[in-house]
Amino acid sequence: MRVLICPDKFAGTLSAPAVADAIAEGWSVPDDVLVRRPLADGGPGFVEVLATALDGRRIPVDTVDPLGRPVRGEIFTTGPIAYVESAQACGLHLLEAAERDPKVTTSYGLGLLLTAAVESGATEVVVGLGGSAVNDAGAGMLAALGAAPVDVSGNALPYGAAPLITAAGLAGEPRLRQVSLVAATDVDNPLTGLHGASNVFGPQKGASREDVLRLDAALEHFAGVLEKAFGRTGLREEPGGGAAGGLGAALIALGGRVTSGINMVTNLIGLDAELDAADLVITGEGSFDHQSLRGKVVAGIAAGARDRGLPCVVLAGRNETGHREAAAAGVTETHTLVEHFGSVETALAEPARGLRELAGALAAQWSR
């Protein structure tokens, strides 16, 4: 039997490659062929997944987190293309719950990663967007690239989204050496408005309702600054502009295009061919919920399995979807660590063991 193992990360506990390894280690039928293809949709784990599957070079980069503290990131280069992951510098996972405040968090660290990618000699830089703690529409990133937002007196603004309400322009031109930019994301939210970055994603980053209104007004104003600086129009409404706290809009303003992160990853690693050859598909993520079935990794895998008449099993930390909804998306069955252990605490503490045990049970159930 040929089993395709293609999970996303279990956020906060295991990377996608670690999830795939745990499932493979637990599969208890030695003669079965196990194919591991860990996945990412542009958020945390984007660079690691690509570096695991493709030939290229991983280059360590010193950068900073959303509060300006030193962290280590990396870029991945293959041929003329460099891949950058915004979550390595802007990720929500880099902050404690009490530190989350999108009024002050900055994307400056992503600008340092982008600079390293440009200086690597790449002619195209792909930026994975997702899982961010920022809401500054790329203002910090632009500052790191040499185009800091300034007020009417020409003074550089403090970092964060809140000060953007006073932005009057940019001081300087971004140092990009004419590279082409690609924003890889599966979020199609616009920059502002009811479905924009602040309203939809602000609360999970620590924003109160009052903060959300203030942040949306700041991004509404800053969008006009970006449009004037780069000769763009319609930044507020562009699909994907709201990705990663408005980083999508900043990349679009710089001439970048938006593409599906999960489609990019699956194409690069040849997932369609593996789906064609598989007898069983196992995917999963930390929280299997309503968002999982709308453009996330699990949705794409389940749909591919359904179209080929393949059974698709989801392993997750927890499950918040309805059976009918999951079945309609192509999911055959779902198993969770919380149900397996009977405890959220144990599921978070020992996810690899739980996945090995669940995989062993699946092998006994599904293997020929």
Summary of the structure (lengths in Angstrom):
residues: 368
radius of gyration: 20.8
end to end distance: 6.6
largest distance: 72.9
contacts: 1435
relative contact order: 0.15
helix: 43%
strand: 20%
